[in-house]
Amino acid sequence: MNPIRPRARIHVESNGLWHARSVAGRGCNVTGNGMASLKQVLRFSGLAVAVPVFVWVPLGLIPGVSSIIDVFGIDGLKLPAGIAIGGLLLAAVGFEEF
């Protein structure tokens, strides 16, 4: 057998499930849903990073709650904006083809 040739064929279905079948036909079938669980982790972790920044902006209008501008300053708004954008990018990768 050629060492470069794969020993299993992997078939990916449209719902994200993959099946590995042995080329030799020995019945070595493996089923997994690894990509879907990874996307679910990215989906929820991205939202968990971005949502607090978006919730803090309107809460800063309430007297007694520190505004995001009071904490970071005008020049420092790049940090929470970058965190929110990074979280939204993670969530976008997780929600791809949802």
C-alpha positions as CSV (number, residue, x, y, z in Angstrom):
1,M,0.0,0.0,0.0
2,N,1.2,3.5,-0.9
3,P,2.2,5.3,2.4
4,I,0.9,8.6,1.1
5,R,-2.6,7.3,0.4
6,P,-4.9,7.8,3.4
7,R,-6.2,4.7,5.2
8,A,-9.7,6.3,5.7
9,R,-12.1,8.3,3.7
10,I,-13.8,11.2,5.5
11,H,-17.2,12.2,4.4
12,V,-18.6,15.5,5.8
13,E,-22.4,15.9,5.7
14,S,-24.1,19.2,5.4
15,N,-25.1,19.3,9.1
16,G,-21.5,19.2,10.3
17,L,-21.3,15.4,11.1
18,W,-18.3,13.6,9.7
19,H,-17.9,9.9,9.0
20,A,-14.6,8.1,8.6
21,R,-14.7,4.8,6.8
22,S,-11.8,2.4,6.3
23,V,-10.5,2.1,2.8
24,A,-9.9,-1.6,3.3
25,G,-13.5,-2.1,4.4
26,R,-12.7,-3.6,7.8
27,G,-15.7,-1.8,9.4
28,C,-13.7,0.8,11.2
29,N,-16.4,3.5,11.3
30,V,-16.0,6.6,13.4
31,T,-18.7,9.3,13.7
32,G,-18.0,12.7,15.3
33,N,-19.3,16.2,15.6
34,G,-16.1,18.0,16.5
35,M,-16.5,21.0,14.3
36,A,-20.0,21.7,15.5
37,S,-19.0,21.7,19.1
38,L,-16.0,23.9,18.4
39,K,-18.3,26.4,16.6
40,Q,-20.7,26.3,19.6
41,V,-17.8,27.2,22.0
42,L,-16.7,30.0,19.7
43,R,-20.3,31.2,19.4
44,F,-20.9,31.5,23.1
45,S,-17.5,32.7,24.2
46,G,-17.6,35.4,21.6
47,L,-20.9,36.6,22.8
48,A,-19.8,36.4,26.4
49,V,-16.9,38.7,25.6
50,A,-18.9,41.2,23.6
51,V,-22.1,41.5,25.6
52,P,-20.7,43.1,28.8
53,V,-19.3,46.0,26.8
54,F,-22.6,46.6,25.1
55,V,-24.5,46.4,28.3
56,W,-22.1,48.7,30.1
57,V,-22.7,51.6,27.6
58,P,-26.4,52.2,28.4
59,L,-25.9,51.4,32.1
60,G,-23.4,54.3,32.2
61,L,-26.3,56.7,31.7
62,I,-27.8,55.7,35.0
63,P,-26.5,58.0,37.9
64,G,-24.3,56.1,40.3
65,V,-22.9,53.7,37.6
66,S,-19.5,54.6,36.3
67,S,-19.6,55.4,32.6
68,I,-17.3,53.6,30.2
69,I,-15.8,57.0,29.3
70,D,-15.2,57.7,33.0
71,V,-13.2,54.5,33.4
72,F,-11.2,54.4,30.2
73,G,-11.3,58.0,29.1
74,I,-11.7,59.1,25.5
75,D,-8.3,57.9,24.3
76,G,-8.8,54.6,26.2
77,L,-12.0,53.7,24.4
78,K,-10.0,51.7,21.9
79,L,-9.5,48.9,24.5
80,P,-13.2,48.1,25.2
81,A,-14.0,48.7,21.5
82,G,-11.3,46.2,20.5
83,I,-12.6,43.7,23.0
84,A,-16.1,44.0,21.7
85,I,-15.0,43.7,18.1
86,G,-12.9,40.6,18.9
87,G,-15.8,39.0,20.6
88,L,-18.1,39.7,17.7
89,L,-15.5,38.2,15.3
90,L,-15.4,35.0,17.4
91,A,-19.2,34.9,17.4
92,A,-19.2,35.4,13.6
93,V,-17.0,32.4,13.1
94,G,-19.2,30.4,15.4
95,F,-22.4,31.4,13.7
96,E,-21.0,30.7,10.2
97,E,-23.5,28.6,8.2
98,F,-25.8,28.3,11.3
